[in-house]
Amino acid sequence: MGNLFQEAQFEPECFCNTIVCEKPNNHLNKFKGYMEHPDQSRTGFGSESLLLRGCTIRNTKVAVGIVIYAGHETKAMLNNNGPRYKRSKIERRMNTDIFFCIGLLFLMCLVGAVGHSLWNGTFEEHPPFDVPDAKGNFLPLALRGFYMFLTMIILLQVLIPISLYISIELVKLGQIFFLQNDLDLYDEETDLSIQCRALNITEDLGQIQYVFSDKTGTLTENKMVFRRCTIMGSEYSHQENAKRLETPKELDSDSEEWTQYKCLSFPARWSQRPATVGGQGRAQPLRRCHSARVPIQGHSRQRSVGHCESSQPPVAFSSSLEKDVTPDKNLLAKVQDAALWLETLSDTKPAKPSLSTTSSIADFFLALTICNSVMVSTTTETRQRVTMPPSAKALGTSLEKIQQLFHRLKLLNLSQSFSSTVPSDTDLGESLGANIPTPDSEERDDMSVCSGGNSTDGGYRSSTWDQVDIQGSGLDASLEEVLEAPALGLASPELCYEAESPDEAALVHAAHAYSFTLVSRTPEHVTVRLPQGTCLTFDVLCTLGFDSVRKRMSVVVRHPLTGEIIVYTKGADSVIMDLLEDPACATDSDVEKKVRKIRARTQKHLDLYARDGLRTLCIAKKVISEDDFRRWASFRCEAEASLDNRDELLMETAQHLENQLTLLGATGIEDQLQEGVPDTIAALREAGIQLWVLTGDKQETAVNIAYSCRLLDQTDTVYSINTENQETCESILNYALEEVKQFHGPQKPNRKLFGLCLPSETPPPTSRAAVPEVGLVINGKTLNAIFQGKLEMKFLELTQYCRSVLCCRSTPLQKSMIVKLVRDKLSVMTLSIGDGANDVSMIHAADIGIGISGQEGLQAVMSSDFAISRFRHLKKLLLVHGHWCYSRLSRMVVYYFYKNVCYVNLLFWYQFFCGFSGSTMIDYWQMIFFNLFFTSLPPLIFGVLDKDISAETLLALPELYKSGQNSECYNSMTFWICIVDAFYQSLVCFFIPYLTYKDSDIDVFTFGTPINTISLATILLHQAMEMKTWTIIHGLVLAGSFLMYFVVSLVYNAICINCNSPTNPYWVMEGQLSDPTFYLICFVTPVTALLPRYFFLSLQGTYGKSLILKAQKIDKLPMDKRDLEIQSLRNRQRPAPIPEEAQHTHHPVPPVPEQDFRANSPKSSSPSKYK
């Protein structure tokens, strides 16, 4: 129950409280209840107090709890509804065709029943085979016809391909096996390969028309790197940090260690000399990824490789790219001043509310360090919560020993840009004066030592030598001598930060770079170490966690020096800016002007960050009185203990606290693109797939990322619609549609719109080149206006002309609504891909859901149909495996329909010569073995191993994917063509033997055996003609099936002396093999039956214009000629470039600024355009 029992030792036998909570439900993120104490007081608790089944407790030595739900009432079990079942498009098409087969079977049985009645009616007397019942009565003709109808159903029921469903499942298992063992879909960094969680929709991977993707963690790495910040209107660009990020690759040689030592540097505050390195005379910025590694107390020297070593527990969001931040020189000196200013505060002299830069910088970095849920844990020992700052005894090394060590180095000049230092005893005393007691100074000296290998200030495995002030001297020691020096006596384990999100980790790492180090965190306290080494322990009074509705997080703490109660808040700029204190409330006009100026400059910087593709967060604070907080805390406790309207009450309490804030600054965090994302998006677009990005980020950030990943091009005309008003939204959509239709109307290919397939014409490249592509950017508020104003059809019609659509500031519910809208209204195949819990609803809504196993947990993976580790894997997954799976399975399904119809028709034609009696000319066991053994394995091998086009060609020509989108292999036309072909081949296979043996005296099985043999040969040869890949396995299976037929027939006919009296198949096959006529008809009949199909395939291969046929021809060429043909074919397929003048003649109406289309400017009716 969280921290309810932390005050005293918990004794279960003395527990007499009553717990009241909600009934069991499947809401994992919601829980409400309260504990009623004997004195009738209540303590409320929420989801943070509930430990779900299957969770692992970390950073905790002892846990005391009470079981609330057990067994099948737990939330985990209630959410376990088993795997989701999705029917593939082929399966839905196949089910429809099964009904056609049922109708065909009904028609054939009806013909048999009517024919039997008519045939019996031709006899003047009852024939001898018509046996009466016990009373001598004969069945009426109608009843006999009905019985014959049922008999024909039993006889011809093979027409319904029941075995097809079993074969499909086996084929899909084989396809998934090869899919999971594809090394190109394996990610070495995460040691993860593709996971196929849905076994029944692999073929849908080859028919995708729309891809809906999240941005953060899907298109980007979700490794947040601190880039820039603005404090009190002053922007700090961190240029050296930007240069470091341009070359993230670290050295992997022994020379790296020398480079790291040369880059040791210290702050300019106590070293006023120009920054030099090793006496070389040129400035070198400190890069934390080049930090030193020294063996300390048996710890071996390590290299900063960007990920945890195998001996260390893995920690998310802790790669060197995320942890290593190069401080801004201008800000570093101000941070030192702010840290010294903090030392001057006391409870008798609290900080007065002011707009001074020094105090704001101090509060800014304190907010970065405190306002989060980051836990501090060790990496070299068993996971445990660090609840106290490291003591001086644990470190056991004095500053004098450090100085002696560096005196041996003869480092005359050290760099000034060191991230976290502390002055020597003399300098520190001179700087702080009498404000700081001597024991504190000594304690800081003792605590100031750390190393790259063992850091006590936050667990940076690539951290630098922190908090040391050293004066170099001219001695003749080398670096090698230092490496041989005795190891420092540091015993404190290395600490690392464990964050719920990469944003939090990035901010804490950034604060650490400026020596505001998070040392420990407990539910009641959080300890921060300042640049001087002083540790401040803040009392945590309350934490308001981040949620998607508030879009902010707040923490209420008591300042350890002043005793003030301070609220630190961080969140989205669109929210924080509206919660700031009104500048008009300021008593001083100068203060009001300054506040407005700071706010305007901060907003300008935020817009700049967004245009650069950075994720922005605003930082603010608020000081409240003891009485106000006491009243608010009482209100909060009542809300937490409430069972009715608990969420609304908690939201109301948060709004009461998070207002009238004072803006401190903002941060810009970079989320870099994943490797291969632009190429993947370009390939998917060439494949005819329309890509939509649904993200919750700011519009400017999303647009910038869209340009970076080639989702949008600089030559595109991008329409941006931002409005909350439904009427304004409708007018903007109408205007955009009118303008787009004017230039794209007859030239833009149409898709299925609302279930109706409209004709499409592909324009010649010259006409397409005259008009640039169109993109659409829309935000969440506009989506609400579209859904509430019933404007979905106009919105979809506009998107048909767009190459890409960007939905910004969209909620998880809006994401799923968009996917469902496109899927249902346009009747297209959709795919959603995401990596976080906010993408689960979108993944569920799509025909195929793909989860990325990133850094935001496994919610998306557990809800997905397929799980991959990188977005670039989507390229081969769809273009290669998707095409193969669709092509193989669709052609196998068509072949199965052909095979069954062809074989069943042989029995149907025989009914015309046996009085529609329901008898057969083939032995029943032979009929059973025909589908069970003789023709079952070739289709399976065909469905698993056949490759119509090689993987290299499919990747080089993404346009080949369109064959699956258009369902070229399996549609209504191919189905009925195969049915007609089956009827023709069955006629040939029956009547050629019939005409051969006409007027002879052979028995029925002697007549049926050649027909059975001919039909098997024809069906297997038909399969061979459909195969595009020939291997030893294919040949062995086909030849083996045919030989197995003869072996089984010979053995069966030899031992079956009296199996089907009075007519038995005894020695029938042996007799046929000695008859030359048998060999003749077995050769002539299959050739005659397959000649039309062979002729058609020959014409198709010679004169066919299909891109698939051209690719198949290219695959047969040598490697050098193949590459030339592929390049030539790509050049012919690619449209001509857009002329420069066409980019400007496209706009008959001058572009209107974007701000004119927001809800507060309803007068405008033209969408803005990016260029």
Disulfide bonds with the S-S distance in Angstrom:
Cys1056-Cys1059 1.67
